[in-house]
Amino acid sequence: MSWLNHEMAAKWRQEGKRYAADVNEFIRVGMESEWQQEQSEPKQDERPKLAKDIFRMIQEANQAGEMEQLRREIPAAFWPDIRADSYT
């Protein structure tokens, strides 16, 4: 499994969980207060910074036919990838 960078994959998963939790909390507070409670916007998703390396791992996992392992290590997330500047 030469395509897998465990540290990068862990960062991807951790940041995805952090961002989702922040957005969910923002929405929960907003809905409970009928959007009257002032609150800060959630911190931006930092996964676009990782997208180039993640994309490379996805390509290599596809070439190796290791889709199950890929899905476990790098859960699908569409929009951080499309915001990356360049994959090549």
C-alpha positions as CSV (number, residue, x, y, z in Angstrom):
1,M,0.0,0.0,0.0
2,S,2.6,2.5,-1.1
3,W,0.0,5.1,-2.0
4,L,-1.2,5.6,1.6
5,N,0.3,8.4,3.7
6,H,-1.2,7.6,7.1
7,E,-0.5,11.0,8.6
8,M,-2.1,12.9,5.7
9,A,-5.2,10.6,5.7
10,A,-5.6,11.2,9.4
11,K,-5.4,15.0,9.0
12,W,-8.0,14.8,6.3
13,R,-10.4,12.8,8.5
14,Q,-9.7,15.0,11.6
15,E,-10.3,18.2,9.7
16,G,-13.5,16.9,8.1
17,K,-14.9,15.9,11.6
18,R,-13.8,19.2,13.1
19,Y,-15.4,21.3,10.3
20,A,-18.6,19.3,10.3
21,A,-18.9,19.6,14.1
22,D,-18.4,23.4,13.9
23,V,-21.0,23.8,11.2
24,N,-23.5,21.6,13.0
25,E,-23.0,23.6,16.2
26,F,-23.4,26.9,14.3
27,I,-26.7,25.7,12.8
28,R,-27.9,24.3,16.1
29,V,-27.4,27.6,17.9
30,G,-28.9,29.5,15.0
31,M,-32.0,27.4,14.9
32,E,-32.5,27.3,18.6
33,S,-32.3,31.1,18.8
34,E,-34.2,31.6,15.5
35,W,-31.0,33.2,14.2
36,Q,-31.2,36.0,16.8
37,Q,-28.1,35.0,18.8
38,E,-25.0,36.5,17.4
39,Q,-22.2,34.1,16.8
40,S,-19.0,33.8,14.9
41,E,-18.9,32.0,11.5
42,P,-17.3,28.5,11.8
43,K,-13.6,28.4,11.0
44,Q,-13.0,27.6,7.3
45,D,-12.5,24.0,6.2
46,E,-8.7,23.5,5.9
47,R,-8.9,20.4,3.7
48,P,-8.4,22.3,0.4
49,K,-4.8,22.7,1.6
50,L,-4.5,18.9,1.7
51,A,-6.4,18.2,-1.6
52,K,-3.4,18.0,-3.9
53,D,-1.8,15.2,-1.8
54,I,-5.1,13.5,-1.2
55,F,-6.0,13.6,-4.9
56,R,-2.6,11.9,-5.7
57,M,-3.3,9.2,-3.1
58,I,-6.8,8.6,-4.6
59,Q,-5.3,8.2,-8.1
60,E,-2.7,5.7,-6.8
61,A,-5.3,3.8,-4.8
62,N,-7.5,3.5,-7.9
63,Q,-4.6,2.3,-10.0
64,A,-3.8,-0.3,-7.3
65,G,-7.5,-1.4,-7.1
66,E,-7.6,-0.7,-3.4
67,M,-11.0,0.9,-3.1
68,E,-12.1,-0.5,0.2
69,Q,-9.0,0.7,1.9
70,L,-9.2,4.0,0.2
71,R,-12.8,4.6,1.4
72,R,-11.7,3.7,5.0
73,E,-8.7,5.9,5.0
74,I,-9.9,8.9,3.0
75,P,-13.7,9.3,3.3
76,A,-15.3,11.0,0.4
77,A,-15.5,14.8,0.4
78,F,-16.3,16.5,-2.9
79,W,-16.0,20.2,-2.4
80,P,-12.5,20.5,-0.8
81,D,-11.1,18.8,-3.8
82,I,-12.7,21.0,-6.4
83,R,-11.4,24.1,-4.6
84,A,-7.8,23.0,-4.8
85,D,-5.7,25.1,-7.2
86,S,-4.1,22.3,-9.1
87,Y,-3.7,18.5,-8.8
88,T,-0.8,18.1,-11.2
